[in-house]
Amino acid sequence: MTLFDPSPELIDRHVKPDVPVCAFIHDLPALTQHAQNIVSLLPEGSEFFYAIKANSDPIILQALKPIVAGFEVASAGEIRKVRTAVGPDVRIIMGGPARTASDFETALAYGVERVHIESVHVLHLANAVAAKAGKKLPILLRINLSGPVPGATITMGGQPTQFGIEEAQLAAVLDELSTCPHLSFEGFHLHTISNNIDAEAHSVFCRAALQRVKTIARRHDLNLKVVNLGGGWGVDYADLDRRFDARGFADRLRRLLKPGDPVIQFECGRIVVAYSAVYVSEIVDIKTNHGQAFALLRGGSHHFRLPSAWRHRHPFKIIARERWPWPWPRQSHANGPITVTGELCTPKDILLHDEPLSGLRTGDLVCFLAAGAYGWDISHRDFLSNAHPERLFLTDPTAGRSTAERERIPA
Ligand SMILES: Cc1ncc(COP(=O)(O)O)c(C=O)c1O
């Protein structure tokens, strides 16, 4: 089950009247309750950070601030977003490839707790920037483990990718590290899997990764304070009822951890924010073209790129509406396959392919569920300069409009 499945009445109550509907709607109580549930399961000795790349809206960051250990960022811009939204004291850790000197300058200036280093060049760059600032920068080394890792939608390690330091090169990188007096080694980072929906497989991976880095630390006589096992707790978009078993995962982690173990960190994005938001968009035209049926939305992949980026069928529901303001008849689609597209001038702007739908009419809504993660944040929103969607953050979805809600529709 998803955590926010709004009724037609709720949508009508909150979206702008008299214009075609196009909105991301977030249920903030559902978000915070869900995040709290996850965090409360984790054993002592582990820390849960929120990876803001999944959704970096200030309202989301403010809602999560009291719940998570801190925020994981991937750029100088994300550092500034966190500091602006939730203040100077929250903990920030920083990862990501292709770093520049200004990333580290910003990290030092804004009090980032630790950075994750992914190559020899970046190691020296971080050391040079810290030396210039007269500071010592705590780091984790991100390892790209050898060998296959259990399946997931995207795999960042265990195979050739641009991420991390190949395990076989680690000894050489540790030699380089010994020439970097302005960096303090604190442990390893292993974000290897994205969207793993099998919690048991994920815990097997985490156990193996932990054992592997402990062996490496022993071999090189390293003091391992922190092991960051990344994010990747998955969302099954093909079956929203099938949820990552966070309780089972946490129980297995509890049994695994021993006194004296390093602090285990997680930096999850998707699982935190996906379920508590929808992207809802009105069908503004229906047509057939060369024998195929199309429903065209006031919106599209420039707001919600996830289905086309991942080439997956995103869960949705149709909301039939009676409202029809025009004197001419509504276009309709009796039944059969129909492709749902957006407002962009490209045939790639497709949200749903050949869905077997019946009774669709212009003015009905397509409501994409579990749209809170990697939706708006990864989308090319200004291509063609159509109006942005409303972005609504409901503090009490059962009530009418409240002052804490915010909507932003740039002119
Ligand atoms: C380094 C790193 N950490 C954490 C995450 C968050 O992953 P997820 O949203 O799958 O939990 C990502 C996502 O790409 C990442 O690259």
The ligand as a Tripos MOL2 file, in Angstrom:
@<TRIPOS>MOLECULE
LIG
   16    16     1     0     0
SMALL
NO_CHARGES

@<TRIPOS>ATOM
      1 C1         25.9650    8.0250   -2.9250 C.3       1 LIG1
      2 C2         24.4900    7.8700   -2.7840 C.ar      1 LIG1
      3 N1         23.9690    7.7420   -1.5500 N.ar      1 LIG1
      4 C3         22.6390    7.6090   -1.3690 C.ar      1 LIG1
      5 C4         21.7540    7.5820   -2.4280 C.ar      1 LIG1
      6 C5         20.2850    7.4360   -2.1540 C.3       1 LIG1
      7 O1         19.8250    6.2650   -2.6950 O.3       1 LIG1
      8 P1         18.2910    5.8110   -2.5020 P.3       1 LIG1
      9 O2         17.4420    6.9650   -2.8330 O.co2     1 LIG1
     10 O3         18.1530    4.6940   -3.4700 O.co2     1 LIG1
     11 O4         18.1370    5.3810   -1.0780 O.co2     1 LIG1
     12 C6         22.2640    7.6890   -3.7370 C.ar      1 LIG1
     13 C7         21.3740    7.6470   -4.9020 C.2       1 LIG1
     14 O5         21.7520    7.6490   -6.0320 O.2       1 LIG1
     15 C8         23.6710    7.8550   -3.9230 C.ar      1 LIG1
     16 O6         24.2010    7.9720   -5.1420 O.3       1 LIG1
@<TRIPOS>BOND
     1     1     2 1
     2     2     3 ar
     3     2    15 ar
     4     3     4 ar
     5     4     5 ar
     6     5     6 1
     7     5    12 ar
     8     6     7 1
     9     7     8 1
    10     8     9 2
    11     8    10 1
    12     8    11 1
    13    12    13 1
    14    12    15 ar
    15    13    14 2
    16    15    16 1
@<TRIPOS>SUBSTRUCTURE
     1 LIG1         1 GROUP 0 **** ****
